[in-house]
Amino acid sequence: MNSNTIRTFDYLQDFKRVHIKITDSFFLKIKGLLKKKYLSIKGYALYHQINQGTFSCEFRRNIYHPFQRLIQMANNLHIPQEELYGNIHGFYHWGSHREIVAKIPLHLSVGEFFAEGYALYLAEGDNGSNAKTKPRKFRFTNSDANVINHMIRWLNTYLPDNPFSVEVISPRGNLANQEEIRGIIQHSTLRFTEEDYNRKIKYKICLNSAIIIDFFLALKPTVKMLCSKDRSLAAAYIRGMMIGEGTAYFGRARYVRIEMRNEEEIRYLHYLLTMLGYSCTPMCRSTRHDMWSLYIGAKQLEKFASEIGFGIHRKRQGILERANAKVLKINQYC
């Protein structure tokens, strides 16, 4: 296991409402050890001051068990944590109205593809929350089919056993050609809708799992730490952000810019760009309230195009390549 590999279950231990489903053989082993050491199931509950009725009900059959409690139980029974982790079948968020088990792999390798997709989600995704609800789902919206297919591949790579849907949102009265869309979007579950405020077709990915969105958000400090120590991961992270929020310009001037209201994120991107040898300065734009930006000028476009670029965003990548290929006249600097 290399230094960029994350043991994912460690990030789920602190979520109080997370329950787990364990294998039947491991369930029977725990029951046997409980009876051997504490004489009965209720004996364990009494000794550790757990509600006896609730605990006994949980152990009549192999249902969902509180993750934190089972970790403590394994420790009390001298069961190695790796053995517990190896017998987890899936995760369930207690209180959810949907009987969907979240399947999360035990180990996750943070490589360039992961870093790029993770940054792209931070740039363009959301957690389904509004003024009345808490974050409950992984949701990602974009109007570029290549970007949507990129995120679909990312989810299939890192969460292969978790079903999700793709909603195709058309402008009202101009429903998309469903046969054509099915040939473009690389996903079997498509839902077609119309909305008044859309001027062009948008695609929305929805993975309806509170556990998964909470898990991905909990990874942020670790992912950013890893990217800040590895040049290839840093470039991939910046590329993901650029796919989501960046812009390439080629006219009277040639430059790349990224803008967002998240000052913390802009300053982190500035740290990564500086680490990679770019000269740029975070700026708060006077013409747009609380909008922060980073600017990569013409003299650094060749370096940016070769090291970072816009990846699968063909339109922006094309503008960048044309801007970089411009032949300057004598005494022309941009």
Secondary structure, DSSP 8 states (H G I E B T S, - for coil): --TTEEEGGGGTTT-TTEEEEE-HHHHHHHHHHHHHHHSSHHHHHHHTT--HHHHHHHTTTT--EEHHHHHHHHHHTT--HHHHHHTEEEEEETT-SS---B---SEEE--HHHHHHHHHHHHHEE-S--SSS----EEEEES-HHHHHHHHHHHHHHSTT---EEEEEEETT----HHHHHHHS--S-EEEEEETT-SS-EEEEEE--HHHHHHHHHTHHHHHHHHTT-HHHHHHHHHHHHHHHEEEEESSSEEEEEEES-HHHHHHHHHHHHHTT-----EE-TTSTT-EEEEE-GGGHHHHHHHT--TT-HHHHHHHHHHHH----TT---
